[in-house]
């Protein structure tokens, strides 16, 4: 069975109690994990992610700036640093060292939002979208309390039928339908087993538009424990149950979906 985790954070603290990220990734490679797409979230995280990928062949790199970090950089007068990181990300995509742009998007929950702050985030997101269009690479999107705005922005930027992945998407049913109609993908986290929302997304979405993720070290299928990439096997099990397929069939389709987007 070929397992794929398209969204994990391997550079974040939280893996120490299981022996550290290197030990975990070695175990994941032995546990049928073929690909882990490690997502960066800021300048430091992007570089740490690159270093981890150098040591582990199963790790592929997605570079990005989390929306709240984008906002903070602009508000603190670090626009040059932001633009320098944009150039760094583009250079890594151009040189085939980076397979996707992520984690990026919009977030209206973490901080008090107003129209000015929302527009700063949108302008930052558009820069990432432009790079994705230029090089035809996937974008991995965060959209907390901003689901409709993310969809509308992507539609305005002519991203219909392009390589768009909605990470842990929690929007309403009519927005889920809109995403499906645009030919975009949902990455389903390990807590699908206890989330009626994600179960409904799986039920309503063609399996050819589904991917698996962990958001490790977060969203473990076992509350209170650190999540890890090989836990996507539990997501595969639940998707297979909902779609009335074998786990092997499900895993193979998900792997093919990954290949269509990332290779």
N, C-alpha and C positions, 0 to 999 in steps of 0.2 A: 504494500500500500504506500503510495507516494503522498506525503503530507506537505502542505504549504501554509506558512504563516506570513501574510502580506503586511502585517502591522504589529511590530514589537519595538520596545524601547530597551535596548540591550546595555546602554551606557548608564542607566539610572540605578541608584542604590536600591537594594531590596533582594538581591540574589545571594548575599553573603551567607545566610543561614542554610543554604543548600549547597555551599561549597564554592560559590562564585560563578560568574558568567561563563568562564572558560570551561569549567567542569560540566555545567549544564548544557552548553552547546555541543560538547563532545558526546554527551549522553543522548542528546536529541538526534545527532547524526546516526547513532546506533539504533534509534527508535523510529526509523523510517522518515524523518524530516529531511526533505530534499532542499527546501528553500526557506529561509527566514529573511524577510525584507525589514531591515533595521531602519527605523525612522529617526532622523535627527529633529531637534526642536529649537535649537539656537546655535550660535557660533561655536561654542565649546562642545555642545552635544554632537554637532556635525563632524567635528574632528575626532572625537572619541569613537564615534560610529565607524568612521573610516579605519581607524586603528584596529578595532575588533574584527572587521571584515578581512583584514590582512592575515589574521591568524586562523580564520575558519572559512572553509570553502563553501559551506552552506549559506553563509551570510551575504546577502546583496544589500546595496546601499540606496536608501532614499534620503535625500537632503532637503531640509526645509527650515522654516521659522514658524513656530506656533503662533497663532494670531495674537494672543495677548503679549507675547514677546515682541512681535512686530509693532504693536501699539505702543508699548513701553519705550522701544528704541526711538520711535519718531517723536514721542512726547518729551523724551529726555534730550532731544537735540542730537541724536546719534544717527541721523539720516545717512550720512556718509558711510558709517559702519554698516548700516542696513544694505545700502547699494553695493558696497564692497562684497558683502556676503552673497547677494544676488549674482554678482559676477563670478564668485567662487563656485557657486552651485552650477551656473551655466557652463563654466569651464569643465567641471567634472562630468556633466552630461555630454558635452561635446566630445570629451576624451573617452567616453564609454565606461567611466568608472562608477557612474551613478545610474541606476535603472529606473528611478522615479523621483518625483518631487513630493515630499511629505515629511513631516506633518504640517499641513497648511490649512487655511480656511477662515472661518469667522466664529467668534465666541462672544456672545452677549450676556453671559452669566457671571463670569469670574469677577468682573469689575462693574461699577456703576456705568451704564452706557447712556450716551446721548448721540445725536445725529453726527456730530463732529467725530466722535470716537468710532462710530460705525463706518463713516466714510474713510477714515484713515485705514481701517482694516480692509475695506473693500479695495482701496487703491493698492495696498500691498498685495492682496490676493491677485489682482489683475496682472501684476508684474510676473508672478509665478505662472499664471495661466498663459501668458504670452510666450514664456520660455517653453512650456509644455507643447504649445502649438508649433513652435519653431522646430523642435526636435522630435515631435511625435512620441512623447513619453507620457506615462500615466501620472495623474495627480491623485494624491491620497488626502481626503478632505475631512476635516473636523468641522462640525456645524452645530455646536451646542446653543440652544435657544435662538438659532439663526438659520434654521433649515430652509425656510422659504427664500430668504435673502440669498443664500448660497445657490440655490437652484436658479433663481432669476438672474443672478450675475452670470452664471455659466451659460445660460441661454442667450443672454445679451452678448456674450463674448463668442458666440457661435461654436459652442462645445458639444452640440448635439451629435451623437454617435461617435464621439471622441473617447479617449481613454480616461475615464473618470471613475474613481472608486470612493464610495461613501463609507467612511469608517464609523462603525457603531452608530448607525443612523437611527435617530429616535423621533423623527418627524411623523406627522399624521398620515393617515392612509391615503388621502388624496395627493399628498406630496410624494409618497412612495410610488404611487401610480405614475406620476409625472416623471420621476426618475427612470422608471422602467421604460416608459415611452421614449425617453431620450437615449435609450440604449446604454445606460450607465450601469455600474455594478455596485452591489452591496457586499461589504466584508462582514461576515457574521462572527461575533465573539463567542468565547467558550461558555458564557452564562446564558446561552440560548436555551439550555435545558430547564432553566427556571424563569425565563423571561417570555411572557405571552406575546409581547410586542415583537421580539425577534422571531419567534415561532410563526407569527402571522406574516412577517416579511418573507420568510422562507416559503411558506405555503403559497403566497400570492405571486412570487417571483419565479420566472423560469430558471432552472438550475444553471443554465448557460450564462446567467448574469449574477452568479453567486461566487464568493471567495470566502476563505476562512482566515481568521486572525485571532490573536490573543490579547493585544494591547498589553502584553507582559511588560512589567511585573504586575500589572493591574488585572482586574476582572477574572480572577481565577474561578474555575468551576467549583472549587472547594473554598467556601468563605473562610477568610482569615489566613489563607495560605498564599505564598508567592506564585504567580502564574508563570508558565514557561512554554516555549514554542511547541513542544510535543503534546501539549494539552489540546491542540486542534483536533486530535483524534476523537475527543468527546463532542466537538462541534460536528464532525463528519458523521458520528453515530446518530446525532439528533436530526441532521438534515436527511440522512438516509431513511430514518424512520418516517419523517414527514412526507418525503417524496416517494416512499415505498420502493426504494432501491436497496441493493446491498451496499455495505460500507465500502467495498472495493470499487464498485461502479461509481459511487459518489465521489470517492477520493480521486479517481481517474478523471472524472469530468471537471472537478475543481482544479486539478493540475493542468488540464488542457486550457481552462479559462485563464489561468496564470500565464501560460505560454503565449496565448493570443495577445495578451496585454503587454507583457514585459519583454518578450523576446522578438 
